[in-house]
Amino acid sequence: MQQFNTLANPETRPDEVEAARRFQFAIHHVGINCGDSETGLETARVLCALFGLTPRTLPGISTFADPFIECMHKKGRGAMGHICVSTVDVEGAMAYLAGKGVEFLDETKKFDEAGHCTFVYLKGELSGFAFHLQQAK
């Protein structure tokens, strides 16, 4: 499995920080691989009770402790789960990250009615987590 930490220089230059700002990257949610629906529901229930979050179930997929934790009912991408990073420009962010050596899983791409990519998983993991980009709303 490709690891992100082998792709780029770990030193962040000030000009790179400025370049990345235009994409307005933000953590949208974290997905936890719970393994089955019972564990996913219970995990979400506990998180909602602890942090005053709202449960929201996507039948057969996951239960959210809305707005920022997704408890997967099946093993999803990533050994531990996934991290959703929102951006105002998915296609621009893809080009930016490709310049750093990041590859994407084309089969995960989703598009809007105008044909613009709004969702894609990055190839590989970092510390057991897969990452995907999602169009900010």
Secondary structure, 3 states (H helix, E strand, C coil): CCEHHHCCCCCCCHHHHHHHHCCCCEEEEEEEECCCHHHHHHHHHHHHHHHCCEEEEECCCEEEEECCEEEECCCCCCCCEEEEEEECCHHHHHHHHHCCCCCEEEEEEEECCCCCEEEEEECCEECCEEEEEEECC
